[in-house]
Amino acid sequence: MRKQHSDPTREWMTILGDLDAPSFVPWIRRHAAKLGLSHAISHASSDRVEMEVEGSEELIDMMEMGCSLGPIDVWVETIERRPINSKTT
């Protein structure tokens, strides 16, 4: 039996911690691209990164896991995720 692909999921992802490394945002972009996720970073500071991600829920889960383990020069304390309601009909 063939598995059906569901509509992509859109979520806000907020990463909190010691994120002061200049390599972190480019790392996030590369990781999202490798997973095939659409993404847009709306805020990046030394303690917070906010972004919108879109793709399958499994790939967004992988993005969260990757960010939590992240590059060695950052310390991720928490990652918050919230769904974005994309239905406007």
C-alpha atoms as a printed R data frame, in Angstrom:
   type eleno elety resid chain resno       x      y      z
1  ATOM     1    CA   MET     A     1   0.000  0.000  0.000
2  ATOM     2    CA   ARG     A     2   1.338  3.412 -0.936
3  ATOM     3    CA   LYS     A     3   1.464  6.141  1.697
4  ATOM     4    CA   GLN     A     4  -0.392  9.330  0.763
5  ATOM     5    CA   HIS     A     5   1.402 12.649  1.193
6  ATOM     6    CA   SER     A     6  -0.483 15.101  3.356
7  ATOM     7    CA   ASP     A     7  -0.583 18.843  2.931
8  ATOM     8    CA   PRO     A     8   2.491 20.621  4.233
9  ATOM     9    CA   THR     A     9   2.445 21.827  7.814
10 ATOM    10    CA   ARG     A    10   3.315 25.447  8.666
11 ATOM    11    CA   GLU     A    11   4.683 26.278 12.095
12 ATOM    12    CA   TRP     A    12   6.390 29.067 13.999
13 ATOM    13    CA   MET     A    13   9.528 27.810 15.685
14 ATOM    14    CA   THR     A    14  11.152 29.833 18.464
15 ATOM    15    CA   ILE     A    15  14.613 28.771 19.598
16 ATOM    16    CA   LEU     A    16  15.805 30.084 22.965
17 ATOM    17    CA   GLY     A    17  19.233 29.847 24.565
18 ATOM    18    CA   ASP     A    18  22.792 31.118 24.185
19 ATOM    19    CA   LEU     A    19  22.705 31.632 20.418
20 ATOM    20    CA   ASP     A    20  25.374 34.312 20.068
21 ATOM    21    CA   ALA     A    21  27.484 32.438 17.512
22 ATOM    22    CA   PRO     A    22  27.440 34.131 14.103
23 ATOM    23    CA   SER     A    23  27.420 30.698 12.471
24 ATOM    24    CA   PHE     A    24  24.032 29.656 13.912
25 ATOM    25    CA   VAL     A    25  21.628 31.404 11.512
26 ATOM    26    CA   PRO     A    26  23.524 30.224  8.411
27 ATOM    27    CA   TRP     A    27  23.606 26.738  9.979
28 ATOM    28    CA   ILE     A    28  19.794 26.837 10.423
29 ATOM    29    CA   ARG     A    29  19.354 27.871  6.787
30 ATOM    30    CA   ARG     A    30  21.582 25.051  5.524
31 ATOM    31    CA   HIS     A    31  19.885 22.470  7.748
32 ATOM    32    CA   ALA     A    32  16.389 23.532  6.603
33 ATOM    33    CA   ALA     A    33  17.507 23.429  2.963
34 ATOM    34    CA   LYS     A    34  18.964 19.923  3.402
35 ATOM    35    CA   LEU     A    35  15.614 18.786  4.799
36 ATOM    36    CA   GLY     A    36  13.712 20.464  1.952
37 ATOM    37    CA   LEU     A    37  11.800 22.772  4.304
38 ATOM    38    CA   SER     A    38  10.595 26.204  3.295
39 ATOM    39    CA   HIS     A    39  11.684 28.628  5.976
40 ATOM    40    CA   ALA     A    40  11.878 32.317  6.797
41 ATOM    41    CA   ILE     A    41  13.776 33.694  9.777
42 ATOM    42    CA   SER     A    42  11.928 36.711 11.146
43 ATOM    43    CA   HIS     A    43  14.091 37.455 14.208
44 ATOM    44    CA   ALA     A    44  17.605 36.508 15.273
45 ATOM    45    CA   SER     A    45  19.393 37.719 18.397
46 ATOM    46    CA   SER     A    46  21.914 36.350 20.869
47 ATOM    47    CA   ASP     A    47  19.184 34.598 22.867
48 ATOM    48    CA   ARG     A    48  16.281 34.049 20.437
49 ATOM    49    CA   VAL     A    49  15.655 32.938 16.862
50 ATOM    50    CA   GLU     A    50  12.138 32.995 15.425
51 ATOM    51    CA   MET     A    51  11.231 31.445 12.114
52 ATOM    52    CA   GLU     A    52   8.430 30.037 10.059
53 ATOM    53    CA   VAL     A    53   8.936 26.552  8.648
54 ATOM    54    CA   GLU     A    54   6.826 24.622  6.188
55 ATOM    55    CA   GLY     A    55   6.991 20.990  5.167
56 ATOM    56    CA   SER     A    56   5.964 17.589  6.406
57 ATOM    57    CA   GLU     A    57   5.534 17.268 10.156
58 ATOM    58    CA   GLU     A    58   8.237 14.589 10.252
59 ATOM    59    CA   LEU     A    59  10.765 16.912  8.595
60 ATOM    60    CA   ILE     A    60   9.855 19.761 10.951
61 ATOM    61    CA   ASP     A    61  10.435 17.324 13.825
62 ATOM    62    CA   MET     A    62  13.857 16.580 12.330
63 ATOM    63    CA   MET     A    63  14.550 20.316 12.088
64 ATOM    64    CA   GLU     A    64  13.714 20.724 15.772
65 ATOM    65    CA   MET     A    65  15.983 17.820 16.715
66 ATOM    66    CA   GLY     A    66  18.822 19.175 14.593
67 ATOM    67    CA   CYS     A    67  18.520 22.639 16.125
68 ATOM    68    CA   SER     A    68  18.391 21.240 19.651
69 ATOM    69    CA   LEU     A    69  21.659 19.373 19.024
70 ATOM    70    CA   GLY     A    70  22.902 22.193 16.810
71 ATOM    71    CA   PRO     A    71  26.421 23.366 16.213
72 ATOM    72    CA   ILE     A    72  28.802 23.114 19.155
73 ATOM    73    CA   ASP     A    73  29.178 26.899 19.566
74 ATOM    74    CA   VAL     A    74  25.534 27.459 20.666
75 ATOM    75    CA   TRP     A    75  23.476 26.241 23.606
76 ATOM    76    CA   VAL     A    76  19.795 25.661 22.830
77 ATOM    77    CA   GLU     A    77  17.699 25.644 26.004
78 ATOM    78    CA   THR     A    78  14.217 25.270 24.529
79 ATOM    79    CA   ILE     A    79  12.416 25.150 21.228
80 ATOM    80    CA   GLU     A    80   8.790 26.236 21.102
81 ATOM    81    CA   ARG     A    81   6.563 25.316 18.173
82 ATOM    82    CA   ARG     A    82   3.143 26.674 17.270
83 ATOM    83    CA   PRO     A    83   1.015 25.770 14.264
84 ATOM    84    CA   ILE     A    84   0.144 28.457 11.747
85 ATOM    85    CA   ASN     A    85  -3.405 28.165 10.492
86 ATOM    86    CA   SER     A    86  -3.010 28.493  6.727
87 ATOM    87    CA   LYS     A    87  -6.651 27.892  5.822
88 ATOM    88    CA   THR     A    88  -8.219 31.188  4.859
89 ATOM    89    CA   THR     A    89 -11.431 29.983  3.221
